[in-house]
Amino acid sequence: MSWTTRETRAPVVSAVLAALLAAGVALQPGCNKSNGAGQTKAAPGAAGGAQGQGQAPAKKDPPVPVAVALVHAGEIASYYTTTATLAADKEAEILSRVSGVVQKLLCEEGDVVNEGAELLLIDNDEYRYRLQQAEATQADLEAKLARIQKMREQEMVSAEEFETAKSNLAGAQATAGMARLNLSYTRVTAPFSGRVVTRRVNIGQNVNATTPLFVISDFTPLLARVHVPAKEFNKLEPGQPVDLVLESNGTKLQGRIRLVSPTIDPSSGTIKITLEINDYPDGVRPGDFAQVSIVTERRLQRTLIPKVALVNDRGEQAVFVTADSTVERRIVEVGFQDDANAEITKGVTVGERVVVKGQRSLKHGSAIKVLEGDGAAQIPDTTRVAKGP
């Protein structure tokens, strides 16, 4: 039964295949027309269709304009950075040492005064009279002692009377000395050379002993006090240079370490460092805030590149190194960094060239064109623009 079914279907399949083949042969002449010379002519658009089915030539990316710099050997340092307030080297509040009325002002705020210069006069008539009285008493007792001395030599007075006369004279001399000292206090003088920062009294004002009169500061040098971690203690020493930058206007100053405290603050674990700045522009004043950078370690003959050459990519530090007219992307290990340069401990060698401008548009193997002129202006002073191949 099954054999009969296969046998009956076989002629049907054969007939279908024959019909399909016949249809294919019949359709082929319709695709091309005879040109009368035994050649066939392609249908319009056939050639274009054939060309479109192939791949177009790949276009190359144009070279990327870049600026490059030489990898060089040099010195670089690590810094401890903090902030500090500039302060005067010496500052004193001048107090009145006697009572009286201010008679004359001899200086004003902002004036520069020398040590011993008169700043203010207090009316001193009373103190002059007291001194005259004390000196008269002293002179009287000196004459009396001289007479008793002669009488003592003749044994006309007792030793007790003689000692009493000597004691009275000593008391009078002390009184005259105090009167003379008080008279001198009516002329208020500068305890050191500096600048008058504040005047706190006016002419005609009645002052008492300990009344504030002036504040005087010595601005040369200026000081800055900072606290650094104790772990930096062995790296700091007096005389070491320090860089400062004023926060108000960016003025750069050069200072040095004057004092290093021998003790550690147990509450903060820091050491107080006193800095001094001897040279500074006229506009710098105590109270200015400054950023302080102290060198904690200095490294010589290290492999350096301009800091701008570094590219941060997914947590990695990379640079693009030139190779003929293309670039190679390299992962590098970075050591110390300063404002201009970065130390490379692994990844490049001295004498190679790294891209310092245009690297954001690059990938490994990109074609480059090295710039001159505007590109060179972007290179730090410690590098140079290398010429292209």
C-alpha angles and dihedrals in degrees: 000000000000092000090054091054094052090047093052094049097049095074090051094054091046091052093052093050091049091052093051093050090049091051091051092052091048094051096052097074090052092062094060131035125213115248091206093254097080093266127113124230120222118239115255112278094016094113093048091049091053092052092048091057091065126079120265117234112270115252119231120227113248117250114275114236109237142165119224138194135199121257103238142181120246150124125294133171141199119234138204106219127199140139130256141176118241114237137183119264090232130012129174137179108222113219130193112253097195138036122253148095121299104248103177139006113215100181141032137209111290095026118134111228134186126229109280095018114143113251104174141001124219119202103268107182093110092049092049091053091049090052092049090050093049092047091050091052090048092051091050092051092046090056091046092051091050091055093047089049091059092045089049091055088055090045091241094129131043125252089246092059090048093052090047091054091050091050093049091052092050090053092050091050090053091049091050090048092052091048090051091049093050090050090054090053090064086074105065112206137187113264091208140000114279145098130301104244100175137015113200105178139058135212111279094024116136111231133188132205109292094022108144111246109167144353115222125189133190107219096186107114110014116216134213124191119204135172118224129186115273091239088072093055098102092048096058128075138162114277094029112139120247131194121221132185121194112233092211099062108355095252111165118225133186120219141159138222110265102175137013113197112237092216136066121230102240093205096057105017091233137126123225114237121192115208128192129205114197101173122048139137120273093253094063113103139174109274095044115132117232137184109234124207117190120188109236098172134011124202124197131207096011127157106260136185131178108275091231090067092071118101121196109215121174093327095316128109113226140170133196113236120198119240111181104301096341137062135238120213112223132184110227137191114231127210125175121359132196133176094288111018142040126209113233114205096177136013108046137044134217112275098033121113125238129194113251100173129036095020092126089070095050136094131180109298097013117155113243141194114207114228128220126192110020091028091054091055089067094059118100117245091255092063139048137214110258119221119246123253 
